[in-house]
Amino acid sequence: MPDIQLVLRSTRVVTPTGTRPASVTVADGRIVDVLPHDAEVPAGARLEDVGDDAVLPGLVDTHVHVNDPGRSEWEGFWTATRAAAAGGITTLIDMPLNSLPPTTTLDNLRVKQEVARSKAHIDTGFWGGAIPGNVGDLRQLHEAGVFGFKCFLSPSGVEEFPELDPARLAAAMAEIASFDGLLIVHAEDPGHLAAAPQRGGAAYADFLASRPRAAENDAIALLIKLAREYEARVHVLHLSSSDALPLIADARREGVRVTAETCPHFLTLTAEDVPDGATEFKCCPPIRERENQDALWEGLAEGSLDCVVSDHSPCTTDLKTPDFGTAWGGISSLQLGLPVIWTAARERGHSLEDIARWMSHGPAQVAGLSHKGAIAPGHDADFAVVAPEQTFTVDPGRLHHRNQITAYADKTLHGVVRGTWLRGERIAEDGSVTQRAGRLIERHGG
């Protein structure tokens, strides 16, 4: 038994078996045990008693566009991981596009790892990319430790990361299935998008009409068909259309290995409330109507959706023009995801245990991070300490994002993140990031 170095104590510790008063013991960056609240502090150990603040497992965000190198004026590993740490996130996985180079070859992965190594405040891993012509690179990337492979079925918005047509999608899926890798997919059917009206302009209703639910539904149906054929593992990214939830649930009952995520903006923002010209609300697929949102919450509650992740996709201010047709599509929310979701979840009768399941355990399971996502013996000592009843008003100027554009400006939210701990070390306190302790992690390590 290693010598205990830290005891983290709270009247509300969120564990896989419930929330209870507890003392969590830590040694060498791992949780040793979850003991009764009044357990004796071992000799030589440091006691940190956070009182009635809740202790959750550190959040895991598996959908972050860091854009570094190449578009680091949009974001970067230094700013993104600081924002994450301030928001209770202890692990993120970087998406393979919007950086230059994209993570589509082994050499490109090494470039990104070298850039991130000295900048990561939290544990940071990488997705690979599946694009036309790189099927031969996928196994190498898998063996180098990427967590899976992202592809688009419709244009990505950047020319260096083209979409896969159905034949190339099948080829990539077959190759990834051959080593039991994971394919993660931006699922919108290009035919439906091409047929939809593309008016541009400031009206949000016109933008919404340009990205119909049918585009998501049919793309997901194709994914399920191919996953069944190739016995592959597939994950649906940023699911927006609630119509697709029965497809996913039925496929799972048949044994198809399909998982799905949604995002804070789909669960808390509605099309009815987006002002015309407010392109800080633009994302693809889009924020949909209120009744669609209600059905997404039902999908979370019943388990058709596995997790909630940010899809943090920032850009410079000038790219958020008031024209929904030309503005960059992406919502910046990395630092705010926990209070955004908790504010909405508590109003719908959900608990902090639900938050831990959706935003920590769920994404860790999807990515295969077996030592992350739970306050349990053997797991990394990653914690988010939160004051659930406290409120704050979002001030964009206090965000650590490189570009402080947010759809949540001036919103009053519940859930103040009081501290963030990574492997037993406090890395953020009351919105200030106090140290950089992140490591680069790989699918088969960390």
Disulfide bonds with the S-S distance in Angstrom:
none
